[in-house]
Amino acid sequence: MRIVFLTTYYHPFLKSFYDKHTGLSRLSYQEILALLLNEYFADTGALYHYATKHQNQCFLIIDNCEPLQKKWAEENNVNYSEANWAKEIAFAQVKAFRPDVFYLESVFSYFGHFIKEVKTFCRSVVSWISSPVNSSLDIACIDLIISSTPDFVEKFRMQGIKSEYMLPAFDTRIAELLNSSEPKDISFSFVGGLSDVHVNRKRALEKLADETCIQLWGYGYSKKDYKKYTLRYYRNLIVPYSDPIMDAYRGEVWGLEMYKVLQRSLITFNIHESLLKGFVGNMRMFEATGVASMILNDNGKNLPQLFVPGKEIETYDSIDEAIEKVNYFSNHQDEAIAIGKMAQQRTIRDYNYDNFILQLSSYLKKHLS
């Protein structure tokens, strides 16, 4: 099967990548792509790797990586306008590859007109959607939607769109690349972004940062900015306001460096937003368990079907209970390490990308044949 994958990378990650590799303009398209994939950032690179491993012919579009995309255009004599280079180059790539399946992540700027235009050059369009969707978003031209959010699957089906439930996966190459003897020198961590949509997350982290030894890594963290010439502004200059989250913040980590932080964590925290309607199963669950960190996870309707509570995962029903468990396992580290190891065995066995590709392939054959 011929598959084109389209994704977009976080701008902070791309900035760190550009800072690390300053001579990209001198490299070929394949050389730049190889450097990006060797960062082990996000999930689409892993999906591309394992789909290729399973005898598919694949092409990966990272639409907002300007040096990569413009290098492809240069090597393939493709003209584009500076105002719309991302979509014009992506369109040319799909047209050139002519896939059986055009698989795009939740890059909503490509929904609607772009999909309608590109359908001329591919048999089917598939998308992974597990983030909130605006009601005005045009999804009618998508042939199959995959989601790790059961409520989304039901809503898509009610709209007459084929949809299937799938959990994220763990790239087992990560476990092979990391040093398994690395000490657990981070007692309690959280690795993830912080933004306005993370309502539950922000509330939880504020309390955990105030009452535990949690250390935070991720993007979107910033000190409070008080408006000039206000009382709060002058008060903060004299006696700075306490900001537990920023006191616990350790910076951004991406790709393998992120996995190293998780691996070094005795306990790592996870929380889902209310849009999942009581279900759990985000990417962090599998990233953390895949590197043998004991994950402290919010309880969910389906959690016992994913991991065995008390044996492969620890759960909480309130932040106060989470704090109690952090204190307990900080004083019983052997128990936390044992749970992390059991979780890793489960993730590597059941939630690997080989299984993911087989399941995805079965859905593609079921719905798109």
Buried (B, 14 or more C-beta within 10 A) or exposed (E): BBBBBBBBBBEBBBEBBEEEBEEBEEBEBEBBBEBBBEBBBBBBBBBBBBBBEBEBEBBBBBBBBBBBBBBBBEEEEBEBEEEEBBBBBBBBBBBEBEBBBBBBBBBBEBBBEBBEBBBEBBBBBBBBBBBEBEEEEEBEBBBBBBBBBBEBBBBBEEEEBBBBBBBBBBBBBBBEEBEEEEEBEBBBBBBBBBEEEBEBBBEBBBBBBBBBBBBBBBBBBEEEEBEEEEEEEEEBEEEEEEBBBEEBBBEBBBBBBBBBBBBBBBBBBBBBBEBBEBBBBBBBBBBBBBBBBBBBBBBBEBBEEBBBBEEBBBBBEEBEEBBEBBBEBBEEBEBBBBBBBBBBEBBBEBBBBEBBBEBBBEBBEEBBE
